[in-house]
Amino acid sequence: MTDEIYEHILYDGTNHISLASLPGMRDRTITINSISKTYSLTGWRVGWAIASPALTSSIRKVHDFLTVGAPHPLQEAAAAALRMDHLYYQGLAEDYQKRRDFLAAF
């Protein structure tokens, strides 16, 4: 299981490598993500899990008993956010890096 919520907030030119993209890991990995950090929407609680059908079967059964669905307008906004151009993600990472560098200078 891998939490990839910070996949777009990277520093110093590093690249995110999803565990599921590595050889032999696609069918063995549950990737967790959400719109919380990338879009500064921490209170919305809109997220997802990506996994092979064999793994998602159990996830769906547990999910039905542990959560309540996010309101429809939040889901629509999340879908729109996920279609944003790559320049948004580049700017996001640059902004966070500026903040980090400012604090690290102390």
Contacts in CASP RR format, 6 or more apart in sequence:
PFRMAT RR
TARGET T0000
AUTHOR 0000-0000-0000
METHOD contacts of the structure
MODEL  1
MTDEIYEHILYDGTNHISLASLPGMRDRTITINSISKTYSLTGWRVGWAI
ASPALTSSIRKVHDFLTVGAPHPLQEAAAAALRMDHLYYQGLAEDYQKRR
DFLAAF
1 29 0 8 1.000
1 30 0 8 1.000
1 32 0 8 1.000
2 18 0 8 1.000
2 19 0 8 1.000
2 20 0 8 1.000
2 29 0 8 1.000
2 30 0 8 1.000
2 31 0 8 1.000
2 32 0 8 1.000
3 32 0 8 1.000
3 33 0 8 1.000
4 16 0 8 1.000
4 18 0 8 1.000
4 31 0 8 1.000
4 32 0 8 1.000
4 33 0 8 1.000
5 32 0 8 1.000
5 33 0 8 1.000
5 34 0 8 1.000
5 36 0 8 1.000
5 37 0 8 1.000
5 38 0 8 1.000
6 37 0 8 1.000
7 16 0 8 1.000
7 18 0 8 1.000
7 33 0 8 1.000
7 38 0 8 1.000
8 16 0 8 1.000
8 38 0 8 1.000
8 89 0 8 1.000
8 92 0 8 1.000
8 93 0 8 1.000
9 37 0 8 1.000
9 38 0 8 1.000
9 92 0 8 1.000
9 93 0 8 1.000
9 96 0 8 1.000
10 16 0 8 1.000
10 93 0 8 1.000
11 93 0 8 1.000
11 96 0 8 1.000
11 97 0 8 1.000
11 100 0 8 1.000
12 97 0 8 1.000
18 29 0 8 1.000
18 31 0 8 1.000
19 25 0 8 1.000
19 29 0 8 1.000
19 31 0 8 1.000
20 26 0 8 1.000
20 29 0 8 1.000
20 31 0 8 1.000
20 50 0 8 1.000
26 52 0 8 1.000
27 52 0 8 1.000
27 54 0 8 1.000
27 55 0 8 1.000
28 52 0 8 1.000
29 51 0 8 1.000
30 49 0 8 1.000
30 50 0 8 1.000
30 51 0 8 1.000
30 55 0 8 1.000
30 59 0 8 1.000
31 49 0 8 1.000
31 50 0 8 1.000
31 51 0 8 1.000
32 47 0 8 1.000
32 48 0 8 1.000
32 49 0 8 1.000
33 47 0 8 1.000
33 48 0 8 1.000
33 50 0 8 1.000
34 45 0 8 1.000
34 46 0 8 1.000
34 47 0 8 1.000
34 48 0 8 1.000
35 41 0 8 1.000
35 44 0 8 1.000
35 46 0 8 1.000
35 47 0 8 1.000
35 78 0 8 1.000
35 81 0 8 1.000
35 82 0 8 1.000
36 42 0 8 1.000
36 43 0 8 1.000
36 44 0 8 1.000
36 45 0 8 1.000
36 46 0 8 1.000
36 47 0 8 1.000
38 81 0 8 1.000
38 89 0 8 1.000
38 92 0 8 1.000
39 78 0 8 1.000
39 81 0 8 1.000
41 77 0 8 1.000
41 78 0 8 1.000
41 81 0 8 1.000
44 70 0 8 1.000
44 74 0 8 1.000
44 77 0 8 1.000
44 78 0 8 1.000
45 70 0 8 1.000
46 70 0 8 1.000
46 74 0 8 1.000
46 75 0 8 1.000
46 78 0 8 1.000
47 70 0 8 1.000
47 78 0 8 1.000
49 56 0 8 1.000
49 59 0 8 1.000
51 59 0 8 1.000
70 78 0 8 1.000
END
